[in-house]
Amino acid sequence: MQTTNITERFSFPKKGSQNSYLGWSLLIAVVASLCSGLGTGYIFFRLDHAHSSQALAYKDAQIALLTAQKQAVEARAKADQIKANVVWRDISDEARVCLQSDFVNLRNDFEIITLAGDAEAAFMADQTQDALEGIDRKVQRSQIFSARGIGEYYIYNKNPQIASSVATTLSHCGFPARTMPAPITAAGIAGPLPAGFDTSSTVQLFINTRKKPHFSFD
């Protein structure tokens, strides 16, 4: 039986041999390559992290800007509503002349109707009454307990042409009005009739509650 010396099958490079240097060089190259790869990966990780941080910061800035704009819009809307609540409707000198110059040829008397408890509408009714009585129109004042409608001024007369003419004058003078197809007969309190008041051709003028600006951001 032939025996083989293990040293014949496996040979190890002697210390200081060329193979030893090659082995160490290869090992160093592999380690350097690994270190380089890890370093490059870390650099890309840091760059990606920085990019993500910038994107999040930009998004946060956009959200903050939109929030500030929304708050500004809300503040303006609230300011408009407060102003509308504080400033009552009024008939300027120009509007008074406008109304009187058109109504002077209208021989009908007026019933001015407001919603009970609406002080602002009653104030507007006072001024309207004063303008009408300034051209010798007689005015009855009445109140109703409830009302609907989106407009601020409503007109009724049994003659549709007269109702339309009155509504046109009001709108032209700065008080947008609508005509009603039927008389205003809601439950309420009818005021006393002035002497000589002509009930056969009365023009009903309903001064509705003032419409205020609305806003909602819910």
Phi, psi and omega in degrees: 000129183273132178253147181240131178287130182302333180287342177282332181270329180236126178237134181254135181296136179289152180300128179090000179285168180294322180297324178297317178296321179296321180296315179293324179296318179296317179298316180296321180296317179297314180298317179297320179296318178297315180298320179295318179297316178297320179296317179295317179299319179296319179298315179295324177298316179295320179296317179295320178296319179295319179296317179297320179295320178295319179296318179294321179295320178295318179297316178298322179294320178295317179297318179297320180295314180296322178296318179296320179295318178298316180296324178294318178297316178299318181296318179295319180296318178294321178296319178297320180292319178298317179298318180295326179289327185274317184274116180275157175298148185214155174252110180289170177299320180295317179294324178298313178298319180299313180295312184294324181293331178272322184278348184298331179268000179267121186269003182279147172271165187240144165248113179264124185244136175228167177279131182304130178089356180269095184294323181295316178294323178296322177297317178295323178295321178301315182290322178295318177300317180298320180294320181289317179293340177292343176243028173066029171269140178271143187230129171255138180251131179224163177228147174238159187270341179206153181202156175234176177121151182262349180271171179257340182223129179233140183236137171223138169209146182297339174264109184302330180292320178294316179300316180295321180295317180295316179297321179295318179297313179301314181296319180297328182269006175104013180233082185308121186236157178233151176270152178253140179282346182217157181295155179275108185236024180296155180299138181179204182237116178273130180284169180292150179274129175296155178301133178080009181293130182265103182281348185286338183224031184297139171263120176271127177238110179262119176263104185284168174302139181297134179275123184258155178296142179242150177212148177205130179235026180286000000 
